[in-house]
């Protein structure tokens, strides 16, 4: 019996050791800005290590660190990441924002590549005031989903809502100056499921659309069972579909011929709602 206990304890130790094999590395440096802004004790610095490999999707956050009451610049930082989370084929960068008393003051307005290029310490990140960053990005029209997502906190949010039968949607429309750049729609389709829709605009037209949702599996023998649906569509200025991808439970499937026209038609409706609400707030 004693021998059996020893064996079981040994196995437990081996399991614990195997579960603790995660290896962590650090990225360190300091954050600076040129403005004569004094941060209060309520200031919060958020640093994110993000995967920027995919140009047409929002950067994926690998890890994040929050520094409360950071003091004044230069603000030193050290953020740890799990080596197993880093893919050798991908590209990584650091994002930084500084908030004070609930107001966003500074952001990093460019990428700061790390890890793959050998940079892991003595990193100098220069942040700029939010209004400067917004003006800079607005001048280049925020032409990609990544650029638009990166500055979503700096754009004017206009809420909206619609419902028809069992379906209803909560809409968040984002404007850079007077130009609509993004609509995020949370749609509840009753018994059929729910979805998040994103509509990205440039020069006044929808150029990128993404759907992520759970739908009732009509082919399932189990009532209420759902499937994960992901759809991406790319449009040109004339409204022609120039690229698409659709998966159901991560399996590629063909896009139905009515889906793209349906997206464009529905987009007209929510743009009308967004613009009406935007004009009412002027």
C-alpha positions in Angstrom: 0.0 0.0 0.0 2.8 2.4 0.9 4.5 1.6 -2.4 1.3 2.3 -4.3 1.0 5.7 -2.6 4.5 6.6 -3.5 3.8 5.7 -7.2 0.6 7.8 -7.2 2.5 10.8 -5.7 5.2 10.4 -8.3 2.7 10.4 -11.1 1.1 13.5 -9.6 4.4 15.3 -9.5 5.2 14.4 -13.1 1.7 15.7 -14.2 2.2 18.9 -12.3 5.6 19.4 -13.8 4.4 18.7 -17.3 1.6 21.2 -16.9 4.0 23.9 -15.7 6.3 23.8 -18.8 4.9 27.0 -20.2 7.8 29.4 -21.0 7.4 33.1 -20.6 9.4 35.9 -22.1 9.3 39.7 -21.5 9.1 42.8 -23.7 10.3 45.9 -21.9 10.9 49.5 -22.6 9.3 52.9 -22.0 6.5 55.0 -23.3 7.0 58.7 -24.1 5.1 61.7 -25.4 6.2 65.3 -26.1 3.2 67.2 -24.8 3.4 68.9 -21.4 0.6 66.8 -20.0 0.7 65.8 -16.3 -1.0 62.5 -15.6 -3.1 62.1 -12.4 -3.2 59.1 -10.1 -6.3 57.9 -12.0 -4.3 57.4 -15.2 -4.2 54.0 -16.8 -1.8 52.7 -19.4 -2.8 49.6 -21.5 -0.2 47.8 -23.4 -1.1 45.0 -25.8 1.0 42.5 -27.7 -1.0 41.9 -31.0 -0.8 39.6 -34.0 -0.9 41.8 -37.1 -0.3 39.1 -39.6 -3.7 39.3 -41.3 -4.3 42.6 -43.1 -8.1 42.2 -43.6 -9.1 41.3 -40.0 -8.8 43.0 -36.6 -5.4 42.5 -34.9 -5.6 39.5 -32.4 -4.5 40.4 -28.9 -2.0 37.9 -27.6 -1.6 39.3 -24.2 -2.3 42.6 -22.3 -0.9 44.5 -19.4 -2.6 47.3 -17.5 -0.5 49.8 -15.5 -2.5 51.8 -12.9 -1.2 55.2 -11.7 1.9 55.0 -14.0 3.4 58.3 -12.9 4.9 60.6 -15.5 6.8 59.9 -18.7 8.9 58.1 -19.5 6.7 55.3 -18.3 8.6 52.0 -18.0 6.8 48.8 -18.9 7.4 45.1 -18.9 4.9 42.8 -20.5 5.2 39.0 -20.4 4.0 36.6 -23.1 3.8 32.8 -23.4 6.3 31.5 -26.0 3.7 28.9 -27.1 1.4 31.7 -28.2 3.9 33.0 -30.8 3.8 31.5 -34.3 7.0 31.5 -36.3 5.2 32.6 -39.4 3.3 35.5 -37.9 4.1 39.2 -37.2 3.7 40.9 -33.9 3.5 44.5 -32.6 2.8 46.5 -29.5 -0.3 48.8 -29.0 -0.4 51.4 -26.3 -3.1 53.7 -25.0 -3.2 56.1 -22.0 -6.4 57.1 -20.3 -6.9 59.5 -17.5 -10.1 59.9 -15.5 -11.9 57.8 -18.0 -10.8 59.9 -21.0 -8.6 58.5 -23.8 -5.6 60.9 -24.1 -2.8 59.2 -26.0 -2.4 56.3 -28.4 0.4 54.8 -30.5 -0.3 55.9 -34.0 2.0 53.4 -35.7 3.1 49.8 -35.4 6.0 48.8 -33.2 7.2 45.4 -34.5 8.7 43.1 -31.9 9.9 39.5 -31.3 10.3 38.4 -34.9 12.8 41.2 -35.7 14.7 40.5 -32.5 13.5 43.5 -30.6 12.4 42.5 -27.1 13.8 45.2 -24.8 14.8 49.0 -24.7 11.6 49.5 -26.8 10.7 53.2 -27.2 7.0 53.8 -27.9 6.0 57.3 -28.8 2.3 58.0 -28.2 0.5 61.0 -29.6 -2.7 62.9 -28.5 -5.9 61.3 -29.7 -7.0 64.2 -31.9 -3.6 64.2 -33.7 -3.9 60.5 -34.4 -7.5 60.8 -35.6 -6.7 63.7 -37.9 -3.8 61.8 -39.4 -5.8 58.6 -40.0 -8.8 60.5 -41.3 -6.6 62.2 -43.9 -5.7 58.8 -45.3 -9.3 57.7 -45.1 -8.8 54.8 -42.8 -8.7 52.4 -45.7 -8.5 49.0 -44.0 -10.5 47.2 -41.3 -7.4 47.1 -39.1 -7.0 50.9 -39.3 -10.7 51.4 -38.6 -10.7 49.0 -35.7 -7.6 50.5 -34.2 -9.2 53.9 -33.9 -12.7 53.0 -33.0 -12.4 54.6 -29.6 -11.6 57.9 -31.3 -14.6 58.1 -33.6 -18.0 59.4 -32.9 -20.4 56.7 -31.8 -24.0 56.9 -33.0 -26.4 54.2 -31.6 -29.4 52.9 -33.4 -32.1 50.2 -33.2 -34.6 48.4 -35.5 -36.9 45.5 -35.2 -39.2 43.5 -37.6 -41.2 40.5 -36.4 -39.0 38.3 -34.3 -35.8 39.9 -35.5 -34.2 43.0 -33.8 -30.9 44.7 -34.0 -28.8 47.0 -31.9 -26.6 49.2 -34.1 -23.4 51.1 -33.3 -22.3 53.5 -36.1 -18.9 55.1 -36.0 -18.0 58.3 -37.8 -14.6 59.9 -38.4 -15.5 63.6 -38.6 -18.6 63.4 -40.8 -17.8 60.2 -42.7 -19.3 56.9 -41.8 -16.5 54.3 -41.3 -18.0 51.3 -39.5 -21.3 49.9 -38.4 -21.4 47.0 -35.9 -24.8 45.3 -35.7 -25.9 42.8 -33.0 -28.8 40.9 -34.5 -31.2 38.7 -32.6 -33.1 36.5 -35.0 -35.4 34.9 -32.4 -35.5 31.1 -32.7 -33.2 31.1 -35.7 -30.1 32.4 -33.8 -28.0 35.5 -33.4 -25.1 37.2 -35.3 -22.7 40.1 -35.2 -22.4 41.9 -38.5 -19.6 44.4 -39.3 -19.8 46.8 -42.2 -16.7 48.8 -43.2 -16.9 51.8 -45.5 -14.5 54.0 -47.4 -15.3 56.8 -49.9 -19.0 56.3 -49.1 -19.3 52.6 -50.1 -19.2 49.3 -48.3 -15.9 47.6 -49.1 -15.7 44.9 -46.4 -18.3 42.9 -44.5 -18.0 40.2 -41.8 -20.5 38.0 -40.1 -20.0 35.9 -37.0 -23.0 34.1 -35.5 -24.7 31.0 -34.2 -27.5 29.6 -36.1 -29.9 26.8 -35.4 -28.8 23.7 -37.2 -31.9 22.7 -39.2 -30.3 19.4 -40.2 -29.6 18.3 -36.6 -31.6 15.7 -34.8 -31.0 17.5 -31.5 -33.5 20.4 -31.1 -31.8 23.7 -30.4 -28.3 22.6 -31.6 -26.4 25.5 -33.2 -23.6 25.9 -35.7 -20.9 28.6 -35.9 -21.2 30.6 -39.1 -18.5 33.0 -40.4 -18.7 35.0 -43.6 -16.4 37.6 -45.1 -17.3 39.6 -48.3 -15.3 42.1 -50.2 -17.0 44.6 -52.5 -15.8 47.1 -55.1 -17.1 50.7 -55.5 -19.8 49.5 -57.8 -21.1 47.0 -55.3 -19.7 44.0 -57.1 -18.6 41.0 -54.9 -14.9 40.7 -55.5 -14.0 38.1 -52.9 -15.7 36.0 -50.2 -15.2 33.3 -47.6 -17.8 31.3 -45.7 -17.4 28.6 -43.1 -19.8 26.6 -41.0 -18.2 25.1 -37.9 -14.8 26.0 -39.5 -15.6 23.9 -42.6 -15.5 25.9 -45.9 -18.9 26.1 -47.8 -20.1 27.9 -50.9 -21.6 31.3 -50.5 -25.3 31.3 -51.6 -26.0 33.6 -54.6 -28.6 35.6 -52.6 -26.2 36.4 -49.7 -24.2 39.2 -51.2 -27.2 41.1 -52.6 -29.0 40.6 -49.3 -26.0 42.1 -47.4 -26.0 45.2 -49.7 -29.8 45.6 -49.4 -29.7 45.3 -45.6 -26.7 47.7 -45.5 -28.8 50.4 -47.2 -31.3 50.1 -44.4 -28.9 50.4 -41.5 -26.9 53.2 -43.1 -30.1 55.1 -43.5 -30.9 54.6 -39.8 -27.3 55.6 -38.8 -27.2 58.7 -40.9 -30.6 59.8 -39.6 -29.5 59.5 -36.0 -26.2 61.2 -36.8 -27.9 64.2 -38.4 -30.2 64.5 -35.4 -27.2 64.8 -33.1 -25.6 67.6 -35.1 
